[in-house]
Amino acid sequence: MFSDRRLKYEREKPFKIECENEILRHRFDADFFVFNSIILEIKASSQFHPDNFNQTLNYLKASQVKPGILTNFGEARLNFKRVICTY
């Protein structure tokens, strides 16, 4: 998908979580990290759930990345939402 178009991306990109200047043992893996600046989360459910949005927003906060895209392939039509973290 991305490599066919020569887009720069990382799949299941691990991000460390820092809290009060300490790196926590827990980490999260973004589905895709595109252009070294956008987190792309992929879902396949009948509809978006609030937890999907909250998860994406938490990933953005933890990674200090501002833009994200939440995408759902499980609906009748492709559905996506832009998620912007303002910290």
Stockholm file with secondary structure:
# STOCKHOLM 1.0

chainA/1-87         MFSDRRLKYEREKPFKIECENEILRHRFDADFFVFNSIILEIKASSQFHPDNFNQTLNYLKASQVKPGILTNFGEARLNFKRVICTY
#=GR chainA/1-87 SS CTGGGTCCEEEEEEEEEEETTEEEEEEEEEEEEETTTEEEEEECSSSCCHHHHHHHHHHHHHHTCCEEEEEECSSSSCEEEEEECCC
#=GC SS_cons        CTGGGTCCEEEEEEEEEEETTEEEEEEEEEEEEETTTEEEEEECSSSCCHHHHHHHHHHHHHHTCCEEEEEECSSSSCEEEEEECCC
//
